[in-house]
Each structure stands twice: as structure tokens, then as C-alpha cells.
Amino acid sequence: MKAGIVSYGTYIPRLRVSVDEIAKVWGESPDNVKVGLGVYRKSVPDLDEDTATISVEAAREAIERGKIDPERIGAIFVGSESHPYVVKPTATIVGDAIGCGNSFHAADFEFACKAGTAGIQVCMGMVESGMIEFGLAIGADTSQSAPGDPLEYSASAGGAAFVVGKKGVIAEIEETLSFTSDTPDFWRREGQPYPSHGGRFTGIPAYFRHVTSAAIQIMEKTGYKPSDFDYAVFHQPNGKFPIRAARILGFTKEQINQGLVVGYIGNTYSGSSIIGFSAILDIAKPGDKILLVSFGSGAGSDAFIFNVTDLMEDYPRVPTVWDKINGGITVDYSTYLKLRKKIRLKG
């Protein structure tokens, strides 16, 4: 048995703010924004929620579902661009919170929105080499956006965690590869509260080049074509890009609909593609083949081919990602600003 996903968990904050609410404040047409971005509302982290708490909750769900002994987890990698500390790892917080003991590798990854899938690849390599029995890879973010910036309509919060191993695999990793280049489409310098982006430049030279290239290369390497896959999920910075990427590559809307979550929770950055992947795992059947392609600005894409195994039949999958998406409490724009600390007390 190859390495693969043994268990998974997700966490999405319950608070939501609508695109209509944001657009109203900035004098934009809500309909134009919703049509242009394909986003209707997004998740908002509460005052006591950050990348660490999101990671812990997603990890706890993964461990509980898979009945994993935390002390058998030999590595924890947390991918995010909004770690709560600049110097102090989130991975050690997660390890202590879930009871891993002290004998495990720990590191934080940062590669914009693909840091979580990078963690899956590293865990896969360590498991395949025999260094560890199980690895825990997490992608989570509480993404930043300046008031009035187009990113404010989509930048949200959430995460997913995956236990990777060779025992009890529910989704085997058949193949993975990465496509990477130095494409400066999105960045945030040290000390800056909000990121900058290259506007339209983030589209064709960055997102579409990397996502389609990674997908094409992994299909060429394995000899598969789009019709061989039951499901596909691509990074979701908005609701339009993944649909267009699927169309370019020859995938149907039916293949991507289940994992297309961005319209209702926004872009969870490092959690984006893997929350969508988790939504697919929620309904996947033994024998299903899934293509996952992440994207991180700067820029790179990780592509994976997963084969769902017979063990998925008995795997507990409630609550589902869509159960979590359909819940939620709506807040107004001023509350959203307070929660995201865009309104700061003097002194």
C-alpha cells in the first residue's frame, strides 16, 4: 500500500459576512461583485480564533474520526500565511494540544495558499521512507485584506488537517508533482499588515499558468485524461478561476461542483483547495479517482491523484464540510472590522 490519507478533519468559523454588506459600505454594486467574483459570503474568525485554534480543531476532528493515537504521529507541519507568531511555530502548539508527546518533527510552512499541500507531500515522503508511521499535514489561515481592497470580498478563514500514513488508508496517493516559478503576483513584506497583489497579473501568468501546467503534467505522467477522474478540485481564490481552469483542462462542472466551496465561505488561502478536497472525500466512494491541484502565489502548484479505497465505506464523515458551510451566524461590516482588528483601540 502506498502512503495516503488515513483521516481528515476541517474547521470553518461559524461567523459570516455577506458580499452585499461589504459592497454597500464601499459603494459597489453587490450584484456586480457577486457575478464578477462568484463569492456571496465568507467566513470570519471570532476574537478567539486564529490559525492555531483552527489547526487544532481540524486536527482533533481528524484524529477522532480515524481513531488515531496522537503519540504515533511522528511529524506535524502547519502551512499558513497567517501564523499567530512571527517567531514561534504553530506546529508545536498543535502537537501539545492534541497530545503528541515530545517525539515528533514539527515545522511551519509558508507558500501562500499551497503551504498545506506542501505539508502533505513532506508527510508522504517521510512515511514512504519509513521515518515516521503517521504524519499530520494542516493548511489553515485567517487571511488578511485591506479595507476597500478587492481581496476584502473573498479573504476568509478556515482549515483542513490530514493524517498521512500507510495503514488504514482511505485515499491512496497515486502520484504527486509540483510546478513552480518566481512569479511575484502577491506578497506581504515584514511588518506590513495587509498583502499587495498584481491585480490582473495574478490571473493568467500566475494562477492559470501554474494550475493548468501542474494538472497537465501529472496527467501526462500517469497517462490519464480528464474523463478518467470522478472529481477534481482546484485552488479557489474566487468562484470564477477554478471553473475557468476546469474548462481549460477539459473537466466538467459536475466533476468540480462538490468541492467548489469558495462562494459560501470565501478564500481560506492555505485551506482553500484542501477544504474543497475534504468536501469531495465526504461523498467519495471506493474506486473513485480524484485530482487535486493547489496554488500558492509566488508561485507554485502541487498536483495529486488520489484513489479512494474500500476502507472509505466504514469511515465516519459527519458532520460534512457542507454541513459546516450551511450553518453560520451573520455579522455586519462594523463587527467584521472589529473582529479582524481593522479597528484598533488607541494606545
C-alpha positions in Angstrom: 0.0 0.0 0.0 1.3 3.5 -0.9 1.0 6.3 1.5 -2.2 8.2 1.5 -4.9 9.9 3.6 -5.7 7.9 6.7 -8.1 10.5 8.2 -9.1 14.1 7.7 -10.8 17.0 9.5 -11.9 20.5 8.8 -12.8 23.6 10.7 -14.7 26.7 9.4 -15.5 29.6 11.7 -19.3 30.0 12.2 -19.4 33.7 11.7 -20.1 35.0 8.2 -20.2 38.4 6.4 -22.0 38.9 3.1 -20.6 40.4 0.0 -23.7 42.6 -0.1 -22.7 44.1 3.3 -19.2 44.8 2.2 -20.2 46.3 -1.1 -22.8 48.5 0.5 -20.1 50.2 2.6 -17.8 50.8 -0.3 -20.4 52.0 -2.8 -20.0 49.0 -5.1 -22.8 47.1 -6.8 -23.3 43.8 -4.8 -24.6 42.1 -8.0 -21.6 43.1 -10.0 -19.2 41.9 -7.2 -21.1 38.6 -6.9 -21.1 38.0 -10.6 -17.5 39.1 -11.0 -16.1 37.0 -8.2 -18.6 34.2 -7.7 -18.5 34.8 -4.0 -21.6 35.5 -1.9 -20.4 35.4 1.7 -17.3 34.5 3.6 -16.3 33.1 6.9 -14.9 35.4 9.6 -12.8 34.3 12.6 -14.1 35.3 16.0 -11.9 37.1 18.5 -10.6 33.8 20.0 -10.0 32.1 16.6 -6.7 32.2 14.7 -4.6 29.8 12.6 -3.5 27.9 15.7 -7.0 27.3 17.0 -8.3 26.4 13.6 -5.4 23.9 13.1 -6.1 22.3 16.5 -9.8 21.9 15.8 -9.2 20.4 12.4 -6.5 18.1 13.8 -8.7 16.9 16.6 -11.5 16.0 14.2 -9.1 14.1 12.0 -7.7 12.2 15.0 -11.1 11.4 16.4 -12.6 10.2 13.1 -9.6 8.0 12.3 -9.2 6.8 15.9 -5.5 7.7 15.7 -3.2 7.5 18.8 -1.6 11.0 18.7 1.7 9.6 20.1 2.0 7.6 16.8 2.1 10.9 14.8 5.8 11.5 14.0 5.6 14.8 12.2 3.3 17.9 12.2 3.5 20.5 9.5 1.2 23.6 9.5 1.0 25.6 6.3 -0.3 29.1 6.6 0.5 32.7 5.7 -1.2 34.0 8.9 0.6 32.1 11.7 -0.1 33.9 15.0 3.6 34.3 15.8 6.3 35.5 13.5 8.9 33.6 15.6 7.3 30.6 17.3 5.9 27.6 15.5 2.2 26.9 15.2 3.0 23.2 14.8 4.3 22.8 18.4 1.1 24.3 19.7 -0.9 21.8 17.7 1.3 18.9 18.9 0.8 19.8 22.6 -2.9 20.4 22.2 -3.6 17.0 20.6 -1.3 15.1 23.0 1.5 14.0 20.7 4.1 13.7 23.4 7.5 15.1 22.6 9.0 12.8 20.0 7.8 14.3 16.7 9.1 16.5 14.0 7.5 20.0 13.8 7.7 22.9 11.4 5.6 25.7 9.9 5.4 26.1 6.2 4.7 29.3 4.2 4.0 29.2 0.5 0.9 31.4 0.2 -2.1 29.2 -0.4 -0.3 26.0 -1.2 1.5 25.5 2.1 -0.9 22.9 3.3 -0.5 20.7 0.2 3.3 21.0 0.6 2.9 19.5 4.1 1.0 16.6 2.6 3.9 15.9 0.2 6.5 16.1 3.0 4.5 13.7 5.2 4.1 11.4 2.3 7.8 11.3 1.7 8.6 10.7 5.4 6.0 7.9 5.6 7.2 6.3 2.4 10.8 6.4 3.6 9.9 4.7 6.9 11.0 7.7 9.1 7.5 8.0 10.6 4.4 6.0 10.9 1.9 8.8 10.6 2.3 12.5 9.7 -0.1 15.3 10.2 -0.4 18.0 7.5 -2.5 21.1 8.1 -3.4 24.1 5.9 -5.1 26.9 7.8 -5.4 30.7 7.5 -7.1 33.8 8.8 -6.3 35.7 5.7 -5.7 39.4 5.6 -7.2 42.1 3.4 -7.1 45.9 3.5 -10.4 47.7 3.9 -11.8 48.6 0.5 -9.4 46.2 -1.4 -10.9 43.7 -3.8 -9.5 41.0 -1.6 -11.8 42.0 1.2 -14.7 40.3 -0.6 -13.1 36.9 -0.5 -10.3 36.7 2.1 -11.6 34.4 4.8 -10.7 31.8 7.4 -10.7 28.0 7.8 -8.5 25.0 7.6 -8.2 21.2 7.0 -6.0 18.6 8.5 -4.8 15.2 7.1 -3.3 12.3 8.8 -0.9 10.7 6.2 0.2 7.1 6.6 0.3 3.6 5.0 -2.0 1.8 7.4 -5.8 2.4 7.2 -5.6 4.5 4.0 -8.9 5.8 2.8 -7.5 7.7 -0.2 -4.2 6.5 -1.6 -1.8 9.0 -3.2 -1.1 7.5 -6.6 1.1 10.4 -7.8 2.1 13.9 -6.9 4.2 16.6 -8.6 4.8 20.4 -8.4 5.1 23.2 -10.9 7.0 26.3 -9.6 8.3 29.6 -10.8 9.4 33.0 -9.5 6.2 34.9 -10.3 5.6 37.9 -8.0 1.8 38.1 -8.2 1.0 38.5 -4.5 3.2 39.4 -1.5 3.4 40.9 2.0 6.6 42.3 3.4 7.7 42.0 7.0 5.8 44.4 9.3 3.0 45.1 6.7 -0.5 44.3 8.0 -2.0 43.7 4.6 -0.8 42.0 1.4 -0.3 43.6 -2.0 -1.2 42.0 -5.3 -0.6 42.4 -9.0 -4.3 42.9 -10.0 -5.0 41.1 -13.3 -1.4 39.8 -13.3 -2.4 37.3 -10.7 -4.6 35.6 -13.3 -3.0 34.2 -16.5 0.8 34.5 -15.6 0.2 33.2 -12.0 -2.9 31.1 -11.3 -3.8 29.7 -14.7 -0.2 29.0 -15.8 0.7 27.1 -12.7 -2.6 25.2 -12.1 -3.1 24.1 -15.7 0.6 23.2 -16.1 0.7 21.1 -12.9 -2.6 19.3 -13.9 -1.4 18.7 -17.5 2.0 17.4 -16.3 0.5 14.9 -13.8 -1.9 13.6 -16.4 0.8 13.2 -19.0 3.0 11.4 -16.4 0.3 9.0 -15.5 -1.5 8.7 -18.8 -4.8 9.9 -17.5 -7.3 12.2 -19.2 -10.0 14.4 -17.5 -12.7 11.9 -18.1 -10.8 9.3 -16.0 -11.5 11.3 -12.9 -14.7 11.2 -10.9 -13.9 14.5 -9.1 -11.4 17.4 -9.4 -10.7 20.4 -7.2 -8.5 23.4 -7.9 -7.4 26.3 -5.7 -10.3 28.7 -5.2 -9.2 32.4 -4.8 -12.7 33.2 -6.1 -15.6 31.3 -7.7 -14.6 32.1 -11.3 -11.0 30.9 -11.5 -11.5 27.2 -10.7 -14.4 27.0 -13.1 -12.3 28.5 -15.9 -9.3 26.3 -15.1 -11.6 23.2 -15.2 -12.9 24.3 -18.6 -9.4 24.9 -20.0 -8.3 21.5 -18.9 -11.5 19.7 -20.1 -13.2 18.9 -16.8 -16.9 19.3 -16.4 -18.8 21.3 -13.9 -20.2 18.1 -12.5 -16.7 17.0 -11.6 -15.9 20.1 -9.6 -19.2 21.2 -8.1 -18.9 19.2 -4.8 -15.6 20.7 -4.0 -16.4 24.3 -5.1 -16.9 25.8 -1.6 -15.5 29.3 -2.1 -18.8 31.0 -3.0 -20.1 30.4 0.6 -17.0 30.6 2.8 -14.6 32.7 0.7 -10.9 32.0 0.0 -9.4 30.3 3.1 -6.0 30.5 1.5 -3.9 27.6 2.7 -7.2 25.8 3.5 -8.8 26.6 0.2 -8.2 23.6 -2.1 -8.0 21.1 0.7 -11.3 22.1 2.3 -12.8 21.6 -1.2 -10.9 18.2 -1.4 -12.4 17.3 2.0 -15.9 18.1 0.7 -15.3 15.6 -2.1 -14.0 13.0 0.4 -17.2 13.4 2.3 -19.2 11.7 -0.6 -16.4 9.8 -2.4 -16.9 6.0 -3.0 -14.4 3.2 -3.2 -12.8 3.2 -6.6 -13.2 7.0 -7.2 -10.3 8.9 -8.6 -9.7 12.5 -7.5 -7.5 15.2 -8.9 -6.3 17.9 -6.5 -4.3 21.0 -7.7 -3.4 23.7 -5.2 -1.9 27.1 -6.0 0.3 29.5 -4.0 1.3 32.9 -5.1 5.0 33.4 -5.6 4.3 31.0 -7.4 3.6 27.3 -7.5 1.0 24.4 -7.7 1.0 21.0 -6.2 -0.9 18.3 -8.1 -2.1 15.0 -6.6 -4.0 12.0 -7.9 -5.9 10.1 -5.2 -7.6 6.7 -5.4 -10.4 6.1 -2.8 -10.1 2.7 -1.1 -12.6 0.2 0.2 -11.9 1.5 3.8 -13.8 4.6 2.9 -17.1 2.6 3.3 -16.8 2.5 7.1 -15.1 5.9 7.6 -17.2 8.4 9.7 -17.9 11.5 7.6 -20.3 13.6 9.7 -20.5 16.5 10.0 -19.6 17.1 6.4 -17.9 20.2 5.1 -21.2 21.3 3.5 -22.9 20.8 6.9 -20.5 23.3 8.3 -20.8 25.7 5.4 -24.6 25.7 5.6 -24.5 26.7 9.3 -23.3 30.1 10.4 -24.1 33.4 12.1 -24.2 36.6 10.0 -22.4 39.7 11.2 -22.5 43.3 9.9 -19.5 45.1 8.5 -18.6 47.0 11.6 -18.5 43.8 13.7 -16.4 42.2 10.9 -13.9 45.2 11.1 -13.7 44.8 14.9 -13.1 41.0 14.7 -10.4 41.4 12.1 -8.8 44.1 14.2 -9.1 46.6 11.4 -10.5 49.0 14.1 -7.8 49.4 16.8 -8.1 50.9 20.2 -5.9 54.0 20.8 -2.8 53.3 22.8 
